[in-house]
Amino acid sequence: MTMYFVGIDISKYKHDCCIISAANQKVVSKFTFKNDKSGFEQLNLILNSLSTPEDIKIGFESTAHYALNLELFLENANHSFMEINPVLIKDFKKSQTLRRTKTDSIDCELIARWLMTVEYKPHSKGFYHAYSLKSLTRLRDRLVRQRSFYLVKITNVLDHTFPEFKPFFHERLSKTALYLLENYGSAEKIARMNSASYEKLRSISRGKFSPQQFIRLKELAANTVGVNNSIFDVELNSLLTLYKSLVDEIKTLESEINRLVDEVHPHYMSIPGIGPISAAIIYAEYGDISNFSSPNQMLAFAGIEPSVHESGTEAYNGKMVKHGSSQLRYVLINCCLPLIRFDVTFATYYARKRSENKPHRVAITHVAKKLVRVIYALESQDIDFDPKKLR
């Protein structure tokens, strides 16, 4: 049977498709189909008229959410497909022509011809879990950033009205501190708190907020250098409402993320320091680990490999390339902090890198590389983490 290579250029409302026959490497068909049910059925009809799904290789660039519905349709129609990094297609185009002409018709043919030159690695079945987790974890990341933004704004207001408040709580807005701001707000009201107020604070803090702290806070409020202004009270109430709504939304998202990641339960969740949220981000960004043929590919995907410069007789490694997902890179490096505290092998490895006069950030990046190699080994061998086997 003849093999067919199908390149699809994804866009919001329509997709351009080019089909090339492997027999003579000529274009069999070029057409445009809509991003709707009738368009997808048109594509499926044409594909089925060519050959069986096993003899058809489909590829398209990674384009955020625009390809999701098409991916689900192809999976349900038993067609495999391969998502391609747009950078690879851009580099392939440069190797084929010096012309700067760019059209959807040209791009879909380039994708099809690129497919003919590489090993076909179809997207794993059941990718919807990975996509769902990617959507939820990235939304959570945006909401966490917004929450931090509102915390800064709340601090700015307190700097005007009660600058002694946050230092009293060691620069943290704890549950007790937030309760005070929501129910009293101004320094003037905090200064007038009574014994009933203390009982509520003691209950919220589970007995950690002592009578001495209560008296000290009232003294600070009574003698504050802050400004008593009703405008600041309104601003503080508004910011606290927004902050609380974000806290609730983040909790809801985390509950759903925990449920989804528990269903797939990757082996690297057994590594100390990798909790459900971190595991969800790693799973969402990497997807199926079987798509990677080596740990080095995973390192390159995360952008935590050094750049390499070679020219004539000179060769040296440069800074970390930082391509790929910044969220994945951040999580991998952050997971290493508890690892070097609680796992002897990782701690020893970190200490060795530090003894080589490497700064903390460089040493922890080396630990992250080791962590990626461990993740690859666990998933490829289908085993849980065992510190006794680590070397």
FENQUIJO-V103456 format. One record per helix or strand of 3 or more residues. SS is the DSSP state (a for helix, b for strand). FROM is the first residue (numbers start at 0). TO is the last residue. If there is no record, write none. Layout:
ss:SS from:FROM to:TO
ss:SS from:FROM to:TO
This chain:
ss:b from:3 to:8
ss:b from:13 to:20
ss:b from:26 to:33
ss:a from:36 to:49
ss:a from:52 to:54
ss:b from:55 to:60
ss:a from:67 to:75
ss:b from:81 to:83
ss:a from:85 to:95
ss:a from:103 to:114
ss:a from:127 to:160
ss:a from:163 to:167
ss:a from:174 to:182
ss:a from:186 to:190
ss:a from:194 to:203
ss:a from:210 to:221
ss:a from:229 to:263
ss:a from:266 to:269
ss:a from:275 to:285
ss:a from:288 to:290
ss:a from:294 to:301
ss:b from:305 to:310
ss:b from:313 to:319
ss:a from:325 to:341
ss:a from:343 to:354
ss:a from:359 to:380
ss:a from:386 to:388
